Amino acid sequence: MKYTVIYEKGTTSWGAYVPDLPGVIAVGDSRDEVEHLIREAVEFHLEGIREEGISIPPPASFAGVVEINSAG
């Protein structure tokens, strides 16, 4: 399964969250670190869902890009 992850660069750290898995977030000092941490967070969350006998939510989100002409 592939879940969309949103990465955000802050002034002192990086953050990440998964729109399809509310509450699954990670914060790290670098993008590499936060990518590692969010993968662990997703795996841990899905493991808990399986143990509870709950259906794993299918990925439904996607990321896009909007290009805006900065002139004008």
C-alpha positions, -999 to +999 in steps of 0.1 A: +000+000+000+011+035-007+000+063+016+004+100+008+028+117+032+029+155+035+064+169+045+067+204+059+100+222+066+098+244+096+123+270+109+141+244+130+128+210+121+108+189+096+073+176+101+053+149+083+017+136+085-005+111+066-039+125+056-055+090+054-043+081+089-054+108+113-029+113+142+000+097+124+027+124+125+064+127+129+090+154+136+127+153+129+158+174+125+161+166+088+140+154+060+158+120+060+151+116+097+114+126+094+110+102+064+124+074+086+102+083+115+070+086+095+075+052+080+079+037+115+048+056+127+027+043+098+039+007+103+032+010+141-003+024+135-012-002+110+000-030+133-022-017+160-052-016+136-046-052+126-043-063+163-077-046+170-093-065+141-102-033+124-100-029+086-070-010+073-082+022+056-073+022+019-052+051+006-075+078-007-054+110-007-030+123-032-007+153-035-007+177-064+010+208-074-005+241-084+017+264-105+010+301-102+026+328-124+044+350-099+044+380-123+015+403-120 
